Structure formats: C-alpha cells, structure tokens
Amino acid sequence: MPSTKEYLSFILEQLSDLDEITHKAMMGEYILYYRGRIFGGVYDDRFLVKPVKSARELMPDAALELPYEGAKEMLLVDNVDDKEFLFQLITAMYDELPEPKKRRK
C-alpha cells in the first residue's frame, strides 16, 4: 500500500523546525533527507528512520520494521506528534548519516 500525500504532509509539518528537509517520491513511498543526507522515509504511512546509534539511544523500545521487501530494517518512530522530539532525533542522527554518493557525469 503506497503512502498518502496527506501523511507525508503531516510528517513534513512535524519536521518543519528543521532547515533543509527535502523528500523524493520513490515507487509510492517517500525518502526523506536532512541537509542532503538520507535519514529515513515514509513507507506505508509509517515514519521510519535509519537505525543509527543515536536513534537507538533516543528510542530504545522502537520496533525494527522493513520499509519494503528486501530492504534493511529501520526504526519505527511512534512519537510523531512531538515536534521537539523529532527535532532532537534528526539533529542527533545527522553526524552518523552517510554522505551522499557522488554521481558520475
């Protein structure tokens, strides 16, 4: 089941205190970027983030879920109504996120 634009809009609004949040549509789902680095996405109307150390520490009881068949597990963010928590989560994750890959021309 693809994610709805309404749920994406809700998540983007919850992340609106962060500068440089962008997204890309990918096969009915949405990949989310912070300052050019992928930190998570919206999959089947669920907000999932990469299971980096800081995210695991801030959400020790978070469930690991598959965004789609064949993907690596990601952490389910349950606390999507708390903008302050989401700000803290994403900013804490930033230094652990991989740099974007350089594209060949």
N, C-alpha and C positions, 0 to 999 in steps of 0.2 A: 504494500500500500504506500504510494508516494506521500510525502509530507505536503501539508497545505500551506499556501502562502500566508494564511492567517496566523498559523503557528510560527512560521518564520518571522513574520512582522512582530509578533509578541516577543520572541526571543531577542530580536534586534532592538526593540524598545527597551528591554531589560538590560541590554548591554550598551545603551546609549551614553552612559557616563564615560565610556572608554573612547579614546580617539583612535581613528584608523581601523575600525571594524569594517570588514568587507565580506562579501559572500559570492559564491559561484554556484549556479544550478548545475547539478550533475545527475542525470538519469532520474529525475523526480525527487531528488534529495538536494541538500544544500551544504556545501563545505564552507566553514567559517574561518576567517583569517584575522589575526591581530597583528598590526604592523607588518603585514606581508607574510607572516608565518601561520601555517595551519595549526589550529588548536583544537578543533572539533567540528561538529556539524549537527544538522537537524536531519534525523533519519526516522521515518515512520512516525513523525510528530513526537520524537523524543530528542532531547538535547543531550548529546554525548560529547565527552572531551577525551583527549589522549590521556592515557594512564601514567603520566609523568609523576615523579616523586612528590612534588608539591601538591598536586591534585589528590593523590592518595592520602597525603597527610591531612589535607583540609576536609576530605570526605572519606574517612576511614571505613565507613559502612556502605559505601556506594557499590552498587551491583556492576559487575562487568558484563557488558552485552555486546553482541555483534551488530554493527551498523547494517550489514548486509552479508549475504552468504559469501564465504571465502575471505572476509576481511579480518583484520586483527581486532581483538576485543577493545572496547572503550568503556570509560566510566559513565554511568547514567547520572545526570545531575537532577536530583529530586527537588532541590531548593530553588526553583526557577523564579519564584515570586520575590526573592530577596535580592534587590539590585546591588546592595552594598556587598553582600557575599559574592555575587558573580563578579563584581569589580575586583575584589580581593583574589578570587580564584584565578581569573585570567591574567592579571598582572603578575601573580606569583608564578604562574606556569611559563611566562614568556621566555626567561633565560634558558629554560630546559628544552624549548622547542627547536627543532632543526631549522637551519637557514633554508630559504627557498633554493631549489636547484636552479642552476644557471641553464638557460635554454641555448641550444646551438642555433646559429643563424644560417 
